[in-house]
Structure formats: C-alpha cells, structure tokens
Amino acid sequence: MSILYGLALLTAASTAMVDAEVSRVNYSNCLTDFTVTHLDQKTARAAFRKAAETACAEERNAMIAAIKKDELEFGSSEAEATSYANEEAASVLSSFTEGYASYLSSNTRPVKQQ
C-alpha cells in the first residue's frame, strides 16, 4: 500500500513539474514572438523594455500559477511559493529584455523552444 501511495505522489509531482515547464515554454515562446515583432519594427530598447513588462500576460499568469501550485505541493508556504513563481517569471522576462539590444545590433532573432 505504501508503495502505491509513494508512486502516486511521485506521479503527481512529475505532472506538476511538467505543467510548470510547459507553461514556462509557452511564456517564453510568446515573448519570442513579441520580441521578433519589435525587432522587425526596430523598437528602441527602452520602449521594448517597457512594453515587454505587460506582454504575454495570460502566459505569464499561467506560468506563475503552475509554479506556485508546484511549490505548494512540495511544502512551500504561500508567500514562498508566490515569491519563487514571480522570480521565475521575472527571470524569463529578463532574458528577453537583457538580450534585446544584442539581437537588435546583430540583426538576429530569438528562437522558439520546443
């Protein structure tokens, strides 16, 4: 019986991690599309950074919710889970806002994740 319980917990944890990773990829891919559009328009760096803060809100919120759920299932407090999920979303956004100038100057484009 305890083996089945342990297997059920492991399966649930794996599913939660998959949900969090899928939502992270969805947010990243949305930001990729957003970034490419702005690179094509040659949007200035400061304007891109400001616009990026509110881009892909639905995907960002889904990612935060999935990570928060995952963290709560692993025993984090509500505050810890929320903080960690927000930090992860900020990290994804930061990779795009920090890389934008490089993409712009090199005339390259980010690529979607699979």
N, C-alpha and C positions, 0 to 999 in steps of 0.2 A: 504494500500500500504506500509506504513512504517513497519507494522508487517512482511510482506513478505520480505522486504529488511533486516530487523533485523534477521529474520530466515535464510536468505541466507548467511549473514555474519557469523552467528553462525555456520552454517553447513560448510562453507569454513574454518573457524578457527579450527573446530573439525577435519576436514580432514587433515589439515596441521599438527596438533599435532599427529595424527595417523601416518602420513608419517614419521615424525621425530622419533616417538617411534619405529616404525618398523625398520627404518634404524639403530637406536641405538641397538636394539636387534640383527640385522644382524651383526653389527660390533662386538658386544660382543661375539656372537656365533662363529664368525670367529677367534677371539682371543682365545676363549676357545679351539678350535681345534688346533690352533698354540701352545698354552701353553701345552696341553696334549702331543703333539708330542715332544716338548722339554723336558718335564718331563720324558717321556719314554726314551729319549736319555740321560737323566741326564746332560743336558746342564748346564754349570756353570751360576751362577746368572748374572754376568757382561755380558757374551756373550748373554744370553737371553734378558737382558735389551736392549742391542744394536740392536739385531735382531728384537725385538718387535717394535722398533721405525718405521720400514718400513713395518711391516707385515700388511696384510689386507688393503692395500692402497685403493682399489676400494670401500670397505665397509666404510672405514673411510671418504673418499671423499663424498660418498653418504650421510652419516650422517651429515657431515658439511653442505652440500648443503641444506638438508632438514631443519635443524635447522636454518640456515641463512634465508632461504625463510620464515619460520615461524616467525622469529623475525622481518623481514622486513614488513611482513603483519601486525604485531602488532605495527608498527610505529617506530621501532628502526632505527637508522642511519645505513648506510652501514658499517661503522667502528665498531659500537657497535654490530651489528649482526655477523660480521665476528669474532670479538674478543670472543663473547659469544660462538659461534659454535666451535671455536678452543679450548676454555677452556673445553667445554663439552667432546669433543673428547679426549683431554688430560686426563681428569678425568677417562674416561673409560679405557684408556691405563694404567694409573697409578694404577688402581685397580688390574690389572694383574701383572704389574711389581713389585708392592709392595707385592703382595701375593705369588709370585713365590717361594720365599725362604721357606715360610711356607708349601706350597704344597710339595716342594722337601723334606723337612725334615720329614714331616709326611706321605709321600708316599700317599697323597690324590690327587684328581683331581677336577678341577672346573667342573661345570655342566652347560650345555646349558640352556638358557632361552627359555620359550615357547612363 
